[in-house]
Amino acid sequence: MKTKYDVIIAGGGTSGVSCAYIAAKSGLSVLLIEKNSYLGGAITSSLVIPAMKTSENAINTDFFNELYKNLSEINGAITYCDGNKGWFNPELTKIALDKMMLDTAVDVIFDSYIADINTEGSQILSVYINTIDDNNRTCYYQELLSPIETRYLIDATGDAKICQKLNCEFLNKNFEIQPTSLRFIMSGINVEEFSSWLMELDKDRDVTTACKIDGYTYCSTAYTWDNSKWALKPVFERAIADNIITNEDANYFQLFSVAGTPDSIAFNAPRLLHNESYMEGRARVLRLSLFCRNYLKGFENAYISSIADSIGVRVSNRVKGKYIYTIDDLLTSKTFSNPVVVSNYPVDIHSKDKDSSTLQKVYKEYQLPLESLQVDGYNNLFVIGRCISTDFKSQAALRIIPSCFSMGEGLAKYLANK
Ligand SMILES: Cc1cc2nc3c(=O)[nH]c(=O)nc-3n(C[C@H](O)[C@H](O)[C@H](O)COP(=O)(O)OP(=O)(O)OC[C@H]3O[C@@H](n4cnc5c(N)ncnc54)[C@H](O)[C@@H]3O)c2cc1C
């Protein structure tokens, strides 16, 4: 570890790893500080897969392509039948990211967080780092007793924890929330049998798809209690009547095969309300797994193989930046001189109430400007990921994994060229 870096990034999640990798590849010295014992953030700790498909004309895709390449080499990524390369294996993503950081000489410290920040006016000067497990690590991280200087500080914590520490201004309002989810994976599934049964049952092929890749069947489907025409609705209704699951357990159910483990399926469920805990989440996971075993073909011998370490958070804090990006900017495809993201992903707002979730299609590509990553009131403080400077609705489109990768990479390239 050094005593001075070009870039210090708090948070080695989706946007943080992209920024760290590209910044280091572009010649900057980078320190990446992660509170978990592995990188990847939502992808690895909340089991969020796959990265959603985005526009043909997406910019800042070098990191995505490199991750895909590294994962493919260890059987940890597939290209799905719709051409989406974002089907990653969460466990193998941890390993691929370790290698990518080592390859580019990013200094990574795990189980750690920024405890204090030295500033002078609007300039960040240095940070103090704490390890979560101080007793065991003080010898290992002797250097951490002194402040570490940085030219740029980047908040990639998902919840803008660094900006909170600095008492920055926030844009979020209490009522602007979306449910969270505690995702899980089941294994021991006969995916071929399940997908032929489902494809036969479900004529709405928009959401239900299956294909063979390297001799194995991969599939996906989605259901929300807002959608009256979905084929699995009667199956859910039967399970509710049989007291296997509750009405709320059936509020959202989406599944994707997992790259590299062809007998496994990852669930974007259960969806939780803000006051529901991990315990309630895990109880829901158990009920949903019993539902799968008893009501879905191909799941007879299936079992829970993984429950996410962290609840997946769709929206939390949004920091006020030099530019506040709005839903009008997005829907009118406003252009900017320094875009960091180009996408056409829909505005995806989950609601806890029945018939209230919306998925608004976007017909033209939109751009996110660099200025939405520059924290208001500071010269060298930036924010990336789901907590950037946007209004509630545009965040609901911009938070997907490829856009978080893209903003991390766009910022890294900007800093390298300054
Ligand atoms: C339930 C759910 C389903 C989703 N489904 C999809 C999907 O199918 N496809 C898709 O493309 N997108 C999906 N998304 C969106 C996407 O996964 C996230 O918006 C995106 O990954 C967020 O990236 P991030 O960099 O902001 O945060 P994260 O990836 O969460 O990274 C934040 C990192 O910061 C670390 N951290 C936090 N605090 C500190 C601290 N104080 N010090 C150091 N480190 C810290 C965390 O441990 C974490 O590693 C989904 C999101 C959710 C919640």
The ligand as an ORCA input file, in Angstrom:
! r2SCAN-3c Opt
* xyz 0 1
  C     -33.267     -6.879     -6.133
  C     -32.535     -6.232     -7.254
  C     -32.602     -6.788     -8.512
  C     -31.909     -6.210     -9.559
  N     -31.929     -6.812    -10.771
  C     -31.091     -6.385    -11.739
  C     -30.905     -7.161    -12.910
  O     -31.497     -8.232    -13.075
  N     -30.019     -6.699    -13.849
  C     -29.346     -5.518    -13.695
  O     -28.587     -5.152    -14.601
  N     -29.508     -4.771    -12.581
  C     -30.337     -5.198    -11.601
  N     -30.438     -4.492    -10.422
  C     -29.725     -3.201    -10.273
  C     -28.243     -3.344     -9.965
  O     -27.902     -4.603     -9.467
  C     -27.759     -2.304     -8.923
  O     -28.438     -1.079     -9.038
  C     -26.261     -2.043     -9.113
  O     -25.583     -3.285     -9.071
  C     -25.767     -1.098     -8.038
  O     -24.380     -0.893     -8.192
  P     -23.606      0.066     -7.179
  O     -22.213      0.138     -7.642
  O     -24.362      1.329     -6.998
  O     -23.717     -0.660     -5.760
  P     -23.222     -2.096     -5.290
  O     -22.990     -3.019     -6.404
  O     -24.166     -2.503     -4.230
  O     -21.802     -1.765     -4.639
  C     -21.634     -1.048     -3.451
  C     -20.392     -1.618     -2.772
  O     -19.984     -0.766     -1.723
  C     -19.640     -1.551     -0.599
  N     -19.780     -0.670      0.558
  C     -20.896     -0.163      1.125
  N     -20.583      0.673      2.122
  C     -19.239      0.716      2.176
  C     -18.318      1.424      2.986
  N     -18.718      2.269      3.919
  N     -16.992      1.232      2.768
  C     -16.555      0.371      1.816
  N     -17.388     -0.325      1.015
  C     -18.717     -0.146      1.180
  C     -20.640     -2.686     -0.639
  O     -20.221     -3.784      0.138
  C     -20.655     -2.977     -2.143
  O     -19.642     -3.880     -2.508
  C     -31.148     -5.030     -9.353
  C     -31.078     -4.479     -8.082
  C     -31.760     -5.078     -7.034
  C     -31.625     -4.504     -5.684
*
